[in-house]
């Protein structure tokens, strides 16, 4: 793939920030959008905006076809068996909350265990904390190795026959590690538990095959994979979803409504209360087409190269601490770091003055921050449109940051 | 580096960051308040000793960036010895300053004036106001008692 050609498809990248060409290194927070996605949204609103699954008019049919067409694109993208297993949600957080509130509420009781890891995003911690409190189940954490990876020995010790739910992120938004979710799913299943995968950071960056992973649920967001904000996916195995109660009632999800009783639509619509996120889903469909066109394998290879290059170059900056494994084969395309004596906010502000966008803060992973013994860190994250030149600029920016702060002191 | 950055990271700010004033916890304080900035992880613990409506002592502790920590340091320096209402007035002036509003020339802001440049960095205003919000919250509760 030709990066310069790809960059031309992302209009936002062609601008100056604070008088310098924009270097966008915050794709783990949200990715930029290619013209294909922007134009698809524009066309929807200009040409066939309409509510779906109701009425008989032509625009309604076009919107319904596009909305359901997007569902089929998602199904293929993750290799789900059926579109009944693909539910559109607002994003990863909503997807995980749905599993906790519906499956968790119905299947957990006192003495049961929910197992997660120390590296989880708040969205894969708090729904479980809440449901644990409500049901009396116990929340357990798989510890981390020195380099931030998970050992399967620890997984085997933490998951017991009392474990009912295991929920793990496939790629860490802080450490960049890729977790062995397929192997963890196997251990979960051997113990009679279900496996939930938080795919927020993996779906944009690698091929996911839910049948191969044999996960029971998978959650991910559209906006991190070139799609619009406000759309996400909850994949669930059909036999589990069928037994689950909806968490939102009204609108799209109803079948018959009596005065005191109602019934729900069949899957997947029973989980899609209200007017669905029509534009979002269609936009996500366009993003998937785009990613397929570029090729996920090419994206993976490109990001691995960038990560290896970034690790090598960034390590040369004096006083830098890089978190997570230093072996580039063990990680995805992001590098979380700190500069000695400079707070990450200050790093991010100085870089911003150079036109470089990085994230600074706790990355919605406060327990992990405590494990790292850092109150905050800075993070540079890469996607298909980033180049080695971007990383060179970052490294230059970091050197300048060091100099700037040693000058003022 | 840009002059804009120099307007943010003034020498006096860096001095407060490196050598924070009133660092620690007041063992005999009358007010303790903890405040976080949940979006970034900055946190401050502020202890105040109020006697007869006057802030006789103030200490601050916490972790965060140069802007939040220097602001906490300057704030404790500024309110020590002030009446509650004057401390709250100063907090209002500071808030106006962060919003880029004109500040009355007659008021001697001392070191605090150095934080004026923060107004041009919207993403950093919350860093600067954390300690002030903590002070405001604990003294306002006092006023209502």
Interface residues (C-beta under 8 A of the other chain):
Chain A: X18 X19 X343 X344 X345 X346 X349 X350 X352 X353 X360 X361 X362 X366 X369 X375 X376 X400 X404 X405 X408 X409
Chain B: X1 X2 X4 X5 X8 X9 X11 X14 X18 X39 X40 X41 X42 X43 X63 X64 X65 X66 X67 X68 X121 X123 X124 X127
